[in-house]
Amino acid sequence: MNYEKKQEKNKIIYNIVVDVEEYGKYCDEAFSQIAKQLEIKGFRKGHVPLNIAKQYVDFSDVLSHAANNCIEDKWFEIANKEKIEAISSANVKILKMAKGNPLEFEVEIETLPEIELPDYKKIAKDTPKKEIKVDEKEYKDALNWLIQSRAKFFQKNEEAKKGDLIEITYSSKDLDDNKEKKDRFILGKGHYIKELEDELLGVSKGDKKEIEIKDPKDNKKKIVLNVVIDSVQKMELPELNDDFAKSVGFESVEDLEKSMRNGIEQEKKMAEKQRIRTEVLEKIAKETKVDLPQVLIEREKEALLQNLKNRVSYELQTTFDDYLKQVKKTEEEIKKEFEKVAKERVKGFLILHEIEKKENVVVVEDEIDKKIEELAAQYPDKDKAREDLKNSDARYYIEDELKRDKIFSILGC
């Protein structure tokens, strides 16, 4: 076999010739395989003599069958030798296929493009990092949230005050569906519509009110809500002491505070790590020269679209067709909106892949298995989780994530 190749940007065309002798062996093997399938009166299937079989076999079928096997073998051999990083399926065209002649065929394939990286290590080194510290307000906010999550509520017949839990049913002719909706919130916390909260101060269970508020979709308009007070409850907060600390799994208030401060610090470290990695990658991307393959952009747009469909189904509990009607867009319009994000993701992938090659980043099986053990330990049925992770596509995602971590570690972030 011999071959020539021609490169056009990220497309390579291979012209491959398999000589008569080698292709002849594939023809002989193909003829034997076809002969074994013959059913001729007087012979058992698979035992027809070859000289008899020749009378019943169309040699064009032999040539075609031999060509398919030969092309598969030879292309696999070339792809491994050339270390082709394909991003599309191989497009095969047979140029010459005749008895007693060499087999000649052409393979066209798109590969990862050449990429010209800047000094990525310098960019990473020069990107400033923020100092991580936990301020008192962050700790107090987290502590208050924990205390409030353990609050007890008692029905009250008195007027609603700030700090009370209020439950309401409301509707409005000014809203599209005018359906009754229910909600509950703590008065005075500012987590709800301020105008509504202000009007509900002083109400009691069973009261009905018409309350005018700004239209959430258009602040210049007003809408009227018909509100029924279903419940007013007094909130009683637990006292912060060692007994409370024990109720949430700690020996003392001191242990609780230490754990909470450490938890906040770890969360901030993770957030800062993600921020710095994103910033470094964006800076490298600005100085990177590469022609982005449209096939990868389209693939990424499809992935983004599928992710949106899953979210619509899971989070909004509606069909994608109904969602399209609500947002007044077509599927193609939404895909077009994904163009910029898709290009950024593809460029980021190509940059990380190139750094991976330049820095010889490798993840071994033991590292993947160790990560799987760590993840499986987080599930109630650790053994089942381990098997699921080992025997699914999750293993490839874990490998990619480990490679990504190693790449950013090389960059110092």
DAFENSUL-V846684 format. One record per backbone hydrogen bond with DSSP energy under -1.0 kcal/mol. CO is the residue of the C=O (numbers start at 1). NH is the residue of the N-H. E is the energy in kcal/mol with one decimal. If there is no record, write none. Layout:
co=CO nh=NH e=E
co=CO nh=NH e=E
This chain:
co=2 nh=17 e=-2.9
co=4 nh=15 e=-3.1
co=6 nh=13 e=-2.9
co=8 nh=11 e=-2.1
co=10 nh=111 e=-3.5
co=11 nh=8 e=-3.6
co=12 nh=109 e=-2.2
co=13 nh=6 e=-2.3
co=14 nh=107 e=-2.4
co=15 nh=4 e=-2.2
co=16 nh=105 e=-2.5
co=17 nh=2 e=-2.1
co=18 nh=103 e=-2.2
co=19 nh=23 e=-2.8
co=20 nh=24 e=-2.3
co=21 nh=25 e=-1.3
co=22 nh=26 e=-1.2
co=23 nh=27 e=-2.0
co=24 nh=28 e=-2.5
co=25 nh=29 e=-2.2
co=26 nh=30 e=-2.5
co=27 nh=31 e=-2.6
co=28 nh=32 e=-2.1
co=29 nh=33 e=-2.2
co=30 nh=34 e=-2.5
co=31 nh=35 e=-2.7
co=32 nh=36 e=-1.7
co=34 nh=37 e=-1.3
co=35 nh=38 e=-1.3
co=40 nh=43 e=-2.2
co=44 nh=47 e=-2.4
co=49 nh=53 e=-2.7
co=50 nh=54 e=-1.9
co=52 nh=55 e=-1.5
co=53 nh=56 e=-1.9
co=53 nh=57 e=-1.4
co=58 nh=61 e=-1.3
co=58 nh=62 e=-1.1
co=59 nh=63 e=-2.6
co=60 nh=64 e=-2.2
co=61 nh=65 e=-2.6
co=62 nh=66 e=-2.9
co=63 nh=67 e=-2.5
co=64 nh=68 e=-2.2
co=65 nh=69 e=-1.9
co=66 nh=70 e=-2.8
co=67 nh=71 e=-3.0
co=68 nh=72 e=-2.1
co=69 nh=73 e=-2.1
co=70 nh=74 e=-2.9
co=71 nh=75 e=-2.6
co=72 nh=76 e=-1.7
co=73 nh=77 e=-2.1
co=74 nh=78 e=-2.4
co=75 nh=79 e=-2.9
co=76 nh=80 e=-1.9
co=77 nh=81 e=-2.1
co=78 nh=82 e=-3.2
co=79 nh=84 e=-1.9
co=85 nh=112 e=-2.0
co=91 nh=108 e=-2.5
co=93 nh=106 e=-3.1
co=96 nh=104 e=-2.3
co=98 nh=101 e=-1.9
co=103 nh=18 e=-3.1
co=104 nh=95 e=-2.3
co=104 nh=96 e=-2.3
co=105 nh=16 e=-3.0
co=106 nh=93 e=-2.8
co=107 nh=14 e=-3.1
co=108 nh=91 e=-2.9
co=109 nh=12 e=-2.8
co=110 nh=87 e=-2.8
co=116 nh=289 e=-2.0
co=118 nh=120 e=-1.9
co=119 nh=123 e=-2.1
co=120 nh=124 e=-2.2
co=121 nh=125 e=-2.3
co=122 nh=126 e=-2.5
co=135 nh=139 e=-1.7
co=136 nh=140 e=-2.8
co=137 nh=141 e=-2.8
co=138 nh=142 e=-2.0
co=139 nh=143 e=-2.6
co=140 nh=144 e=-2.9
co=141 nh=145 e=-2.1
co=142 nh=146 e=-2.0
co=143 nh=147 e=-2.6
co=144 nh=148 e=-2.9
co=145 nh=149 e=-1.9
co=147 nh=150 e=-1.1
co=148 nh=151 e=-1.5
co=152 nh=236 e=-3.3
co=154 nh=234 e=-3.1
co=160 nh=202 e=-2.4
co=161 nh=164 e=-2.0
co=164 nh=187 e=-2.6
co=165 nh=233 e=-3.0
co=166 nh=185 e=-1.9
co=167 nh=230 e=-2.2
co=167 nh=231 e=-1.6
co=168 nh=183 e=-2.0
co=169 nh=228 e=-2.9
co=170 nh=181 e=-2.7
co=171 nh=226 e=-3.1
co=172 nh=175 e=-1.1
co=181 nh=170 e=-2.8
co=183 nh=168 e=-2.6
co=185 nh=166 e=-2.7
co=186 nh=189 e=-1.3
co=187 nh=163 e=-2.6
co=193 nh=197 e=-2.6
co=194 nh=198 e=-2.7
co=195 nh=199 e=-1.7
co=196 nh=200 e=-1.2
co=200 nh=203 e=-1.7
co=203 nh=160 e=-2.8
co=204 nh=207 e=-2.1
co=207 nh=229 e=-2.8
co=209 nh=227 e=-3.2
co=211 nh=225 e=-3.1
co=213 nh=223 e=-2.9
co=218 nh=221 e=-2.0
co=221 nh=215 e=-2.3
co=223 nh=213 e=-2.6
co=225 nh=211 e=-2.6
co=226 nh=171 e=-1.3
co=227 nh=209 e=-2.6
co=228 nh=169 e=-2.2
co=229 nh=206 e=-3.1
co=231 nh=167 e=-2.5
co=232 nh=156 e=-2.3
co=233 nh=165 e=-2.7
co=234 nh=154 e=-2.1
co=236 nh=152 e=-2.5
co=239 nh=241 e=-1.2
co=241 nh=245 e=-2.3
co=242 nh=246 e=-2.5
co=243 nh=247 e=-1.7
co=245 nh=250 e=-2.6
co=246 nh=249 e=-1.5
co=252 nh=256 e=-2.2
co=253 nh=257 e=-2.8
co=254 nh=258 e=-2.3
co=255 nh=259 e=-2.4
co=256 nh=260 e=-2.5
co=257 nh=261 e=-2.7
co=258 nh=262 e=-2.1
co=259 nh=263 e=-2.5
co=260 nh=264 e=-2.6
co=261 nh=265 e=-2.3
co=262 nh=266 e=-2.4
co=263 nh=267 e=-2.2
co=264 nh=268 e=-2.4
co=265 nh=269 e=-2.2
co=266 nh=270 e=-2.4
co=267 nh=271 e=-2.4
co=268 nh=272 e=-2.5
co=269 nh=273 e=-2.5
co=270 nh=274 e=-2.2
co=271 nh=275 e=-2.3
co=272 nh=276 e=-2.8
co=273 nh=277 e=-2.1
co=274 nh=278 e=-2.2
co=275 nh=279 e=-2.4
co=276 nh=280 e=-2.6
co=277 nh=281 e=-2.4
co=278 nh=282 e=-2.2
co=279 nh=283 e=-2.3
co=280 nh=284 e=-2.5
co=281 nh=285 e=-2.5
co=282 nh=286 e=-1.8
co=285 nh=288 e=-1.2
co=289 nh=116 e=-2.6
co=293 nh=297 e=-1.7
co=294 nh=298 e=-2.9
co=295 nh=299 e=-1.7
co=296 nh=300 e=-2.3
co=297 nh=301 e=-2.4
co=298 nh=302 e=-2.1
co=299 nh=303 e=-1.9
co=300 nh=304 e=-2.5
co=301 nh=305 e=-2.4
co=302 nh=306 e=-2.4
co=303 nh=307 e=-2.2
co=304 nh=308 e=-2.0
co=305 nh=309 e=-2.3
co=306 nh=310 e=-2.3
co=307 nh=311 e=-2.1
co=308 nh=312 e=-2.7
co=309 nh=313 e=-2.2
co=310 nh=314 e=-2.7
co=311 nh=315 e=-3.1
co=311 nh=316 e=-1.0
co=312 nh=318 e=-1.2
co=319 nh=323 e=-1.9
co=320 nh=324 e=-2.4
co=321 nh=325 e=-1.6
co=322 nh=326 e=-2.0
co=323 nh=327 e=-2.4
co=324 nh=329 e=-1.8
co=330 nh=334 e=-1.9
co=331 nh=335 e=-2.3
co=332 nh=336 e=-2.1
co=333 nh=337 e=-1.6
co=336 nh=339 e=-1.4
co=338 nh=342 e=-3.0
co=339 nh=343 e=-2.4
co=340 nh=344 e=-2.1
co=341 nh=345 e=-2.4
co=342 nh=346 e=-2.6
co=343 nh=347 e=-2.4
co=344 nh=348 e=-2.3
co=345 nh=349 e=-2.5
co=346 nh=350 e=-2.5
co=347 nh=351 e=-2.3
co=348 nh=352 e=-2.4
co=349 nh=353 e=-2.5
co=350 nh=354 e=-2.1
co=351 nh=355 e=-2.4
co=352 nh=356 e=-2.4
co=353 nh=357 e=-1.8
co=354 nh=358 e=-2.6
co=355 nh=359 e=-2.7
co=356 nh=361 e=-2.4
co=364 nh=368 e=-1.5
co=365 nh=369 e=-2.7
co=366 nh=370 e=-2.2
co=367 nh=371 e=-1.9
co=368 nh=372 e=-2.4
co=369 nh=373 e=-2.1
co=370 nh=374 e=-1.9
co=371 nh=375 e=-2.3
co=372 nh=376 e=-3.0
co=373 nh=377 e=-1.8
co=375 nh=378 e=-1.4
co=376 nh=379 e=-1.9
co=380 nh=382 e=-1.1
co=381 nh=385 e=-2.3
co=382 nh=386 e=-2.4
co=383 nh=387 e=-2.0
co=384 nh=388 e=-2.5
co=385 nh=389 e=-2.4
co=386 nh=390 e=-2.1
co=387 nh=391 e=-2.1
co=392 nh=395 e=-1.5
co=393 nh=397 e=-1.5
co=394 nh=398 e=-2.6
co=395 nh=399 e=-2.1
co=396 nh=400 e=-2.4
co=397 nh=401 e=-2.4
co=398 nh=402 e=-2.4
co=399 nh=403 e=-2.3
co=400 nh=404 e=-2.4
co=401 nh=405 e=-2.3
co=402 nh=406 e=-2.1
co=403 nh=407 e=-2.5
co=404 nh=408 e=-2.4
co=405 nh=409 e=-1.9
co=406 nh=410 e=-2.0
co=407 nh=411 e=-1.4
co=408 nh=413 e=-3.3
co=409 nh=412 e=-1.1
